Amino acid sequence: MNSDNVNSIEKSSTAVHTDVDRLLGILRATGKNYDTEKIIRAFEYANQLHAGQFRQSGDAYISHPIAVAEIVAGLELDTDAICAALLHDTVEDCSDKTCLSDIKKMFGDDVALLVDGLTKLVELQVEDKEEAHIENLRKMLLAMSKDVRVIFIKLCDRLHNIRTLSAKGDEKRRKIALETMQVYAPLAHRLGMQKVKHELENMSLQYLDPFGYEEVSGHIEEKYGQNLGLIENLRNQVDSKLRENNISFTLEGRIKSVYSIYKKMYNQNKSFDEIYDFYALRVIVDTELECYTVLGIIHEMFKSIPGRFKDYISTPKPNMYRSLHTTVIGRDGVPFEVQIRTWEMHHVAEYGVAAHWKYKSGERSKADMDKKLEWIARLIETEDGTRDPEEFMHAFKTDIFHDETFVFTPKGDVIALPQGSTVIDFAYAIHSAVGNKMVGAKINGMIVPIDKAPQNGEIVEILTSNASKGPSRDWLKIVKTGEAKNKIRQWFKKEKREENIVVGQSMIDAELKKFAKSYTDAQRLEIVTNVAKRIGVQTAEDLYNTIGYGGLSISKITLKLHDELDRIVKTEAPAPVDELANVQIAKKTKHIRSNSGIVVDGADGCMVKFAKCCNPLPGDPVIGFVTKGYGISIHKKDCPNVIAGLNNPESRERWLSAEWEKSAVNREGESYEALLQIFALDAIGILADISMTLAEMKVSILSINSQKKSDDMVIINLKISCKNVDHYKSIVSRLKGLKNVEDVTRGFS
């Protein structure tokens, strides 16, 4: 070994031990009783395993775990968290030298659990990078649900990586910065770790939009320099007034972060001069009562801006942030924000959930912590409810990244929802049973559409009915939160399996037909079964069910269906598959057209009639049943009688393929019976309102009756004349818009 290499190694070794000494100094400064012997053992073991490994900057690799441990120590986490920070890359990067079992033997169960949660699934067998990313994220969430220290260490790891990102190439820098902005900064925000969040955002922005970053930074420096005296003058005024009132306080000044201003300028299309809370004073006092006293003093000194006062003390943010915010106009006409909080609130604002280790202890604290981290469990439930990576990422970003809306129940309880959430999201946030029985909603006492998004401070009341048939599949397109989507899917998964299978099977068959390749029933079953196994589903029926209840988008398996079709179907099969999956339906070469606009395969000279159980309309997917002596009965494909009949071996052969003639859907002068069930408040004139609306639409009422369901609810059964499915939908839309009408469903229950 030449002298240059020896000198390099000696310098590196000296730097490493200097870093360790600095880490131990940070731990001593906290005044906490750390097990330094265990921490030194963890360092020595990590140093031994990472020997000969270097970062792209040229530094010894061990410098990274030490730096992460320093940041973790700054959060005042415990000994095991410090040890896990030092060991977090050993299992992944030194798998030939150690494993989790070794970590467990040497440092205990807790350290091993933390290291496992921080280790990527490096040998995961997945078919694309997106799935690998989702699986690693899911593993991290699962680890968080067992021990939240996992994400604290991971955020510290990411923080050091972003601080040293300049050593990497442009493409790698951009990829890491984007992932940081999309995943880790929102996680830090959701955990209330504002100090970490701001640094992650600002440093990521430098790599994602360096020109935008420089532009905003330039504006800040120019404006701050121009108003340096003004800020100092404001500080002196507030300082003097608070001393006059004998309040013990600490006064801080700050300006908004580069990223905060950048987001307002570019996302909200504001100019730099429109950022009113550019300047801020922060007053930290000893008690909650003093917070409100200081607020009164500030409002006495300066003119407040209407609508710019927020009380996060009485109504904390979901990430536990508590503070008073008010924006006022200074005597020089410059607006500035004042934040008022106690020292404990301040520490929580800076370090979020991590502040738990400084201020809390005991079983009550653990229960409190579990409640604050319920959103992690909801995210995991969302992932369990869908196999769609895009759906999971949407839920992840919605639940942790969007600003919150604070809405009240009629009893005064606060429900926090991501901004843009609907009253359906609100119902499911209260309880699954409330959402499943929901038939309408009121905001501030007024009936609103179910897709209405409540605003901050509004009172939302959910109207429920035992007569409700459960959620609609259309709700999946309306709701915003992953929690609501997951609970709706779970209802369909549990309550409508047979219907889901028919729906999912029809969707997969339609997708297979796009490939214009003939195949047998046996080949189709093999194709679907193989695709099911590729995505971790046991059987073809389970895959049909998953597609049917919305747990997986059909687009996510299109390529896999195509692959299996090409692999299994080598030559043209003798006959094309029928629409109705595993059901053998008699077919003849000619199509029989009825005078009702229906085309039926395999029946000659038979009368066609429409089943009264489901009253199909032009545009509905249909199927025919050969009755004994009464011709062919046409049903909707999702009719419960169809589902039961297809599963009955004795009647299975009597089902025939059927479809509407294209001309039937838009045929002038034709009308069909449709059944509507209206759930409404028992208000005077409700029947008159419904009748007048239908008359305006020139819709004939064939029969009408009503029944009282409860003291304030009535069910109205209508039989009307209707042209087709689109006409039916327009009728339903108009009826749902009526005051006191809470829901409209098809058919009678």
MOZI-V961730 format. One record per residue. N is the residue number from 1. SS is DSSP state (alpha for helix, beta for strand, coil for the rest). PHI is phi as a letter, one per 40 degrees, with the letter a starting at -180 (NA if undefined). OMEGA is omega as a letter, one per 20 degrees, with the letter a starting at -180 (* if undefined). Layout:
<<N	SS	PHI	OMEGA> <N	SS	PHI	OMEGA>>
//
This chain:
<<1	coil	NA	a> <2	coil	c	a> <3	alpha	c	r> <4	alpha	c	r> <5	alpha	c	r> <6	alpha	c	r> <7	alpha	c	r> <8	alpha	c	a> <9	alpha	c	a> <10	alpha	c	r> <11	alpha	c	a> <12	alpha	c	a> <13	alpha	c	r> <14	alpha	c	r> <15	alpha	c	a> <16	alpha	c	a> <17	alpha	c	r> <18	alpha	c	r> <19	alpha	c	a> <20	alpha	c	r> <21	alpha	c	r> <22	alpha	c	r> <23	alpha	d	a> <24	alpha	c	r> <25	alpha	c	r> <26	alpha	c	a> <27	alpha	c	r> <28	alpha	c	a> <29	alpha	c	r> <30	alpha	c	a> <31	coil	g	a> <32	coil	c	a> <33	coil	c	r> <34	coil	c	r> <35	coil	c	a> <36	alpha	c	r> <37	alpha	c	r> <38	alpha	c	r> <39	alpha	c	r> <40	alpha	c	r> <41	alpha	c	r> <42	alpha	c	r> <43	alpha	c	a> <44	alpha	c	r> <45	alpha	c	r> <46	alpha	c	r> <47	alpha	c	r> <48	alpha	c	a> <49	alpha	c	a> <50	coil	c	a> <51	coil	d	r> <52	coil	g	r> <53	coil	c	a> <54	beta	b	r> <55	coil	c	a> <56	coil	c	r> <57	coil	c	a> <58	coil	g	r> <59	coil	c	r> <60	beta	d	a> <61	coil	c	a> <62	alpha	c	r> <63	alpha	c	a> <64	alpha	c	r> <65	alpha	d	r> <66	alpha	c	r> <67	alpha	c	r> <68	alpha	c	r> <69	alpha	c	r> <70	alpha	c	a> <71	alpha	c	r> <72	alpha	c	r> <73	alpha	c	r> <74	alpha	c	r> <75	coil	c	a> <76	coil	g	r> <77	coil	c	a> <78	coil	c	a> <79	alpha	d	a> <80	alpha	c	r> <81	alpha	c	r> <82	alpha	c	r> <83	alpha	c	a> <84	alpha	c	r> <85	alpha	c	r> <86	alpha	c	a> <87	alpha	b	a> <88	coil	c	a> <89	coil	b	a> <90	alpha	c	a> <91	alpha	c	a> <92	alpha	c	a> <93	alpha	c	a> <94	coil	b	a> <95	coil	c	r> <96	coil	c	a> <97	coil	b	a> <98	coil	a	r> <99	coil	a	a> <100	alpha	c	r> <101	alpha	c	r> <102	alpha	c	r> <103	alpha	d	a> <104	alpha	c	a> <105	alpha	c	a> <106	alpha	c	a> <107	alpha	b	r> <108	coil	g	a> <109	alpha	c	a> <110	alpha	c	r> <111	alpha	c	r> <112	alpha	c	r> <113	alpha	c	r> <114	alpha	c	r> <115	alpha	c	r> <116	alpha	c	r> <117	alpha	c	a> <118	alpha	c	a> <119	coil	c	r> <120	coil	c	r> <121	coil	c	a> <122	coil	c	a> <123	coil	b	a> <124	coil	c	r> <125	coil	c	r> <126	coil	b	a> <127	coil	c	r> <128	coil	a	a> <129	alpha	c	r> <130	alpha	c	r> <131	alpha	c	r> <132	alpha	c	r> <133	alpha	c	a> <134	alpha	c	a> <135	alpha	c	r> <136	alpha	c	r> <137	alpha	c	r> <138	alpha	c	r> <139	alpha	c	r> <140	alpha	c	r> <141	alpha	c	r> <142	alpha	c	r> <143	alpha	c	r> <144	alpha	c	a> <145	alpha	c	r> <146	alpha	c	a> <147	coil	a	a> <148	coil	c	r> <149	alpha	c	r> <150	alpha	d	a> <151	alpha	c	r> <152	alpha	c	a> <153	alpha	c	a> <154	alpha	c	r> <155	alpha	c	r> <156	alpha	c	r> <157	alpha	c	a> <158	alpha	c	r> <159	alpha	c	r> <160	alpha	c	r> <161	alpha	c	a> <162	alpha	c	r> <163	alpha	c	a> <164	coil	b	a> <165	alpha	c	a> <166	alpha	c	a> <167	alpha	c	a> <168	coil	c	r> <169	coil	c	a> <170	alpha	d	a> <171	alpha	c	r> <172	alpha	c	r> <173	alpha	c	a> <174	alpha	c	a> <175	alpha	c	a> <176	alpha	c	r> <177	alpha	c	a> <178	alpha	c	r> <179	alpha	c	r> <180	alpha	c	a> <181	alpha	c	a> <182	alpha	c	a> <183	alpha	b	a> <184	alpha	c	r> <185	alpha	c	r> <186	alpha	c	r> <187	alpha	c	r> <188	alpha	c	r> <189	alpha	c	a> <190	alpha	c	r> <191	coil	c	r> <192	coil	g	a> <193	coil	c	a> <194	alpha	c	a> <195	alpha	c	r> <196	alpha	c	a> <197	alpha	d	a> <198	alpha	c	a> <199	alpha	c	r> <200	alpha	c	a> <201	alpha	c	a> <202	alpha	c	a> <203	alpha	c	r> <204	alpha	c	a> <205	alpha	c	r> <206	alpha	d	a> <207	alpha	c	a> <208	alpha	c	r> <209	coil	a	a> <210	alpha	c	a> <211	alpha	c	r> <212	alpha	c	r> <213	alpha	c	a> <214	alpha	c	a> <215	alpha	c	a> <216	alpha	c	r> <217	alpha	d	r> <218	alpha	c	r> <219	alpha	c	a> <220	alpha	c	a> <221	alpha	c	a> <222	alpha	c	a> <223	alpha	c	a> <224	alpha	c	r> <225	alpha	c	a> <226	alpha	c	a> <227	coil	b	a> <228	alpha	d	r> <229	alpha	c	a> <230	alpha	c	a> <231	alpha	c	a> <232	alpha	c	r> <233	alpha	c	r> <234	alpha	c	r> <235	alpha	d	a> <236	alpha	c	r> <237	alpha	c	a> <238	alpha	c	r> <239	alpha	d	a> <240	alpha	c	a> <241	alpha	c	a> <242	alpha	c	r> <243	alpha	c	r> <244	alpha	d	a> <245	coil	c	r> <246	coil	f	r> <247	coil	b	r> <248	coil	c	a> <249	beta	a	r> <250	beta	b	a> <251	beta	b	r> <252	beta	b	r> <253	beta	b	r> <254	beta	a	r> <255	beta	b	a> <256	coil	c	r> <257	coil	c	a> <258	alpha	d	a> <259	alpha	c	r> <260	alpha	d	r> <261	alpha	c	r> <262	alpha	d	a> <263	alpha	c	r> <264	alpha	c	a> <265	alpha	c	a> <266	alpha	c	a> <267	alpha	c	a> <268	coil	b	r> <269	coil	f	r> <270	coil	b	r> <271	coil	c	a> <272	alpha	c	a> <273	alpha	c	a> <274	alpha	c	r> <275	coil	c	a> <276	coil	c	a> <277	coil	b	r> <278	coil	c	r> <279	beta	c	r> <280	beta	a	r> <281	beta	b	r> <282	beta	b	r> <283	beta	b	r> <284	beta	b	a> <285	beta	b	a> <286	coil	c	a> <287	coil	b	r> <288	alpha	c	r> <289	alpha	c	r> <290	alpha	c	r> <291	alpha	d	a> <292	alpha	c	r> <293	alpha	c	r> <294	alpha	c	r> <295	alpha	d	r> <296	alpha	c	r> <297	alpha	c	a> <298	alpha	c	a> <299	alpha	c	r> <300	alpha	c	a> <301	alpha	c	a> <302	coil	b	r> <303	beta	c	a> <304	beta	c	r> <305	beta	c	a> <306	beta	d	r> <307	beta	g	a> <308	beta	b	r> <309	beta	b	r> <310	beta	b	r> <311	beta	b	r> <312	coil	c	r> <313	coil	c	r> <314	coil	c	r> <315	coil	b	a> <316	coil	c	r> <317	coil	c	r> <318	coil	d	r> <319	coil	c	r> <320	coil	g	a> <321	coil	c	r> <322	coil	b	r> <323	coil	a	r> <324	beta	b	r> <325	beta	b	r> <326	beta	a	r> <327	beta	b	a> <328	beta	b	r> <329	beta	b	r> <330	coil	c	a> <331	coil	c	r> <332	coil	c	r> <333	coil	g	a> <334	coil	c	r> <335	beta	c	r> <336	beta	a	a> <337	beta	c	r> <338	beta	b	r> <339	beta	b	a> <340	beta	b	a> <341	beta	a	r> <342	beta	c	r> <343	alpha	c	r> <344	alpha	c	r> <345	alpha	d	a> <346	alpha	c	a> <347	alpha	c	r> <348	alpha	c	r> <349	alpha	c	a> <350	alpha	c	a> <351	alpha	b	r> <352	alpha	f	a> <353	alpha	d	a> <354	alpha	c	r> <355	alpha	c	r> <356	alpha	d	a> <357	alpha	c	r> <358	alpha	c	a> <359	alpha	b	a> <360	coil	b	r> <361	coil	a	r> <362	coil	g	a> <363	alpha	c	r> <364	alpha	c	r> <365	alpha	c	a> <366	alpha	c	r> <367	alpha	c	r> <368	alpha	c	r> <369	alpha	c	r> <370	alpha	d	a> <371	alpha	c	a> <372	alpha	c	a> <373	coil	b	r> <374	alpha	d	a> <375	alpha	c	r> <376	alpha	c	r> <377	alpha	c	r> <378	alpha	c	r> <379	alpha	c	r> <380	alpha	c	r> <381	alpha	c	r> <382	alpha	c	a> <383	alpha	c	r> <384	alpha	c	a> <385	alpha	c	r> <386	coil	b	r> <387	coil	b	a> <388	coil	c	a> <389	alpha	d	r> <390	alpha	c	a> <391	alpha	c	a> <392	alpha	c	r> <393	alpha	c	r> <394	alpha	c	r> <395	alpha	c	a> <396	alpha	d	a> <397	alpha	c	r> <398	alpha	c	a> <399	alpha	c	a> <400	alpha	b	a> <401	alpha	b	a> <402	coil	c	r> <403	coil	c	a> <404	beta	c	r> <405	beta	b	a> <406	beta	b	a> <407	beta	b	a> <408	beta	b	r> <409	coil	c	r> <410	coil	d	r> <411	coil	c	r> <412	coil	g	r> <413	coil	c	a> <414	beta	c	r> <415	beta	b	r> <416	beta	c	a> <417	beta	b	r> <418	beta	c	a> <419	coil	d	a> <420	coil	g	r> <421	coil	c	a> <422	coil	c	r> <423	alpha	c	r> <424	alpha	c	r> <425	alpha	d	r> <426	alpha	d	a> <427	alpha	d	a> <428	alpha	c	r> <429	alpha	c	r> <430	alpha	c	r> <431	coil	a	r> <432	alpha	d	a> <433	alpha	c	r> <434	alpha	c	r> <435	alpha	c	a> <436	alpha	c	a> <437	coil	b	a> <438	beta	c	r> <439	beta	b	r> <440	beta	i	a> <441	beta	a	r> <442	beta	b	r> <443	beta	b	a> <444	coil	f	r> <445	coil	g	a> <446	beta	b	r> <447	beta	c	r> <448	beta	b	r> <449	coil	c	a> <450	coil	c	r> <451	coil	c	a> <452	coil	c	r> <453	coil	c	r> <454	coil	c	a> <455	coil	b	r> <456	coil	d	r> <457	coil	g	a> <458	coil	c	r> <459	beta	c	a> <460	beta	b	r> <461	beta	b	r> <462	beta	c	r> <463	beta	c	a> <464	beta	b	r> <465	coil	a	r> <466	coil	c	r> <467	coil	c	r> <468	coil	c	r> <469	coil	c	a> <470	coil	h	a> <471	coil	c	r> <472	coil	c	r> <473	coil	c	r> <474	coil	c	r> <475	alpha	c	a> <476	alpha	c	r> <477	alpha	c	a> <478	alpha	c	a> <479	coil	c	a> <480	coil	b	a> <481	coil	c	r> <482	alpha	c	a> <483	alpha	c	a> <484	alpha	c	r> <485	alpha	d	a> <486	alpha	c	a> <487	alpha	c	r> <488	alpha	c	r> <489	alpha	c	a> <490	alpha	c	r> <491	alpha	c	r> <492	alpha	c	r> <493	alpha	c	a> <494	alpha	c	a> <495	alpha	c	a> <496	coil	b	a> <497	alpha	d	a> <498	alpha	c	r> <499	alpha	c	r> <500	alpha	d	a> <501	alpha	c	r> <502	alpha	c	a> <503	alpha	c	a> <504	alpha	c	r> <505	alpha	c	r> <506	alpha	c	a> <507	alpha	c	r> <508	alpha	c	r> <509	alpha	c	r> <510	alpha	c	r> <511	alpha	c	r> <512	alpha	c	a> <513	alpha	c	r> <514	coil	c	a> <515	coil	c	r> <516	coil	f	a> <517	coil	b	a> <518	coil	c	r> <519	coil	a	a> <520	coil	c	r> <521	alpha	d	a> <522	alpha	c	r> <523	alpha	c	r> <524	alpha	c	r> <525	alpha	c	r> <526	alpha	c	r> <527	alpha	c	a> <528	alpha	c	r> <529	alpha	c	r> <530	alpha	c	r> <531	alpha	c	r> <532	alpha	d	a> <533	alpha	c	a> <534	alpha	c	a> <535	coil	b	r> <536	coil	g	r> <537	coil	b	a> <538	coil	c	a> <539	coil	b	r> <540	alpha	c	a> <541	alpha	c	r> <542	alpha	c	r> <543	alpha	c	r> <544	alpha	d	a> <545	alpha	c	a> <546	alpha	c	r> <547	alpha	c	a> <548	alpha	c	a> <549	coil	c	r> <550	coil	g	r> <551	coil	c	r> <552	coil	a	r> <553	coil	c	r> <554	alpha	d	a> <555	alpha	c	a> <556	alpha	c	r> <557	coil	b	a> <558	alpha	d	a> <559	alpha	c	r> <560	alpha	c	r> <561	alpha	c	a> <562	alpha	c	r> <563	alpha	d	a> <564	alpha	c	r> <565	alpha	c	r> <566	alpha	c	a> <567	alpha	c	a> <568	alpha	c	a> <569	coil	c	a> <570	coil	c	a> <571	coil	b	r> <572	coil	c	r> <573	coil	c	a> <574	coil	c	a> <575	coil	a	r> <576	coil	c	r> <577	coil	c	r> <578	coil	c	a> <579	coil	c	a> <580	coil	c	r> <581	coil	e	a> <582	coil	c	a> <583	coil	c	r> <584	coil	c	a> <585	coil	b	r> <586	coil	c	a> <587	coil	b	r> <588	coil	b	a> <589	coil	c	a> <590	coil	b	r> <591	beta	b	r> <592	beta	b	r> <593	beta	c	r> <594	coil	c	r> <595	coil	c	r> <596	coil	c	r> <597	coil	g	a> <598	beta	b	r> <599	beta	b	a> <600	beta	b	r> <601	beta	c	r> <602	coil	g	r> <603	coil	a	a> <604	coil	b	r> <605	coil	g	a> <606	coil	b	r> <607	coil	c	r> <608	beta	b	r> <609	beta	b	a> <610	beta	c	a> <611	coil	c	a> <612	coil	c	a> <613	coil	c	a> <614	coil	b	r> <615	coil	f	a> <616	coil	c	r> <617	coil	b	r> <618	coil	d	a> <619	coil	h	r> <620	coil	c	r> <621	coil	c	a> <622	beta	b	r> <623	beta	a	a> <624	beta	b	r> <625	beta	b	a> <626	beta	c	r> <627	coil	c	r> <628	coil	c	r> <629	coil	g	a> <630	coil	b	r> <631	coil	g	a> <632	beta	b	r> <633	beta	c	a> <634	beta	c	a> <635	beta	b	r> <636	beta	c	a> <637	coil	c	a> <638	coil	c	r> <639	coil	c	r> <640	alpha	d	r> <641	alpha	c	r> <642	alpha	c	a> <643	alpha	d	r> <644	alpha	c	a> <645	alpha	c	r> <646	alpha	c	r> <647	coil	c	r> <648	coil	c	a> <649	coil	d	a> <650	coil	c	a> <651	coil	b	a> <652	alpha	d	a> <653	alpha	c	a> <654	alpha	c	r> <655	beta	c	a> <656	beta	b	r> <657	beta	c	r> <658	beta	a	r> <659	beta	a	r> <660	beta	c	r> <661	coil	c	r> <662	alpha	d	a> <663	alpha	c	a> <664	alpha	c	a> <665	alpha	c	a> <666	coil	b	a> <667	coil	c	r> <668	coil	c	r> <669	coil	g	r> <670	coil	c	r> <671	coil	a	a> <672	beta	b	r> <673	beta	c	r> <674	beta	b	a> <675	beta	b	r> <676	beta	b	r> <677	beta	b	a> <678	beta	b	r> <679	beta	b	a> <680	beta	a	r> <681	beta	c	a> <682	coil	c	a> <683	coil	b	r> <684	coil	c	r> <685	coil	g	a> <686	alpha	c	r> <687	alpha	c	r> <688	alpha	c	r> <689	alpha	c	a> <690	alpha	c	a> <691	alpha	c	a> <692	alpha	c	r> <693	alpha	c	r> <694	alpha	c	r> <695	alpha	c	r> <696	alpha	c	a> <697	coil	c	a> <698	coil	f	r> <699	coil	b	a> <700	coil	c	r> <701	beta	c	a> <702	beta	c	r> <703	beta	a	r> <704	beta	a	r> <705	beta	a	a> <706	beta	b	r> <707	beta	a	a> <708	beta	c	a> <709	coil	c	r> <710	coil	a	a> <711	coil	d	a> <712	coil	b	a> <713	beta	b	r> <714	beta	b	r> <715	beta	b	a> <716	beta	b	r> <717	beta	c	a> <718	beta	b	r> <719	beta	b	a> <720	beta	b	r> <721	beta	c	a> <722	beta	a	a> <723	coil	c	a> <724	coil	a	a> <725	alpha	c	a> <726	alpha	c	r> <727	alpha	c	r> <728	alpha	d	a> <729	alpha	c	a> <730	alpha	c	r> <731	alpha	c	a> <732	alpha	c	a> <733	alpha	c	r> <734	alpha	c	a> <735	alpha	c	r> <736	alpha	c	a> <737	coil	c	a> <738	coil	c	r> <739	coil	c	r> <740	coil	g	r> <741	beta	c	a> <742	beta	b	r> <743	beta	a	r> <744	beta	b	r> <745	beta	b	a> <746	beta	c	r> <747	coil	g	r> <748	coil	b	r> <749	coil	c	*>>
//
